[in-house]
């Protein structure tokens, strides 16, 4: 006689509990998950206890400073993401007539280059009949266009918290980036590659350097992120990027190089009005960013 294993004979996975688990991983902490889900921290902890009981395994390894996924947690995270994506897709299909309109999107270049492909892939799964018009530019300019009614949704970055209309997608450190195989020129002002004003990366760099005795000068200015990265990779100049944009050709400069700490970069979505299409795209962007290489390095306790 066949005997079912405890894993298949137990209660089914609860999507509410799965959503809490994924939110803890994506947001980085129990407290942040509780805020995003509009739950109390004790409720979030209760969800995790129940999910671990159902799974029959520990999902998060707790240390004094952070949380990490266990092997079982890593497995469940992958399956849980697919389960919730299928659930969202099913609900979208059951709502009736699919969205066929156009969504006008603005995105900063770093967002468009690094995360937009994943966002569009997920968006297409959820709303296959919608169309998108994309404009790439500087966040401040894109927000002004949105105020004039030219854009429905803007993905951009800030270095200070935005209250009100902005939805925080994720945050990560800004870093000084330079060619991995070269040394900084000795006895010379720090050469910088920056975006034209207004730019939060440029502003952060200038503000941080202004609090030190480090001499600096702008030697390369480009409205293209690819241009600034090329200047850094070639050793022509130092540039400022979000940590997740690093490549093997770049190294991070810090206090040993005489450079000050930079603030966090916060990536936001700004929706002109609530709609099913905007909500789906914002959710896809939040997941794409939080699942990036900075998302699972370590979860804050």
Secondary structure by P-SEA (a helix, b strand, c coil): ccccccccccccccaaaaaaaaaaaaaccaaaaaaaacccaaaaaaaaaaaaaaaccccccccccbbbbcaaaaaaaaaaaaaaaaaaaaaaaaccccccbbbbbbbccccccccaaaaaaaaaaacccbbbbbbbccaaaaaaaaaaccccbbbbcccccccccccccbbbbbbbbccccccccccccbbbbbcccccaaaaaaaaaaaaccbbbbbccccccaaaaaaaaaaccbbbbbccccccccbbbbcccccbbbbbbbbbbbbbccccaaaaaaaaaaaaaaaacccccccccc
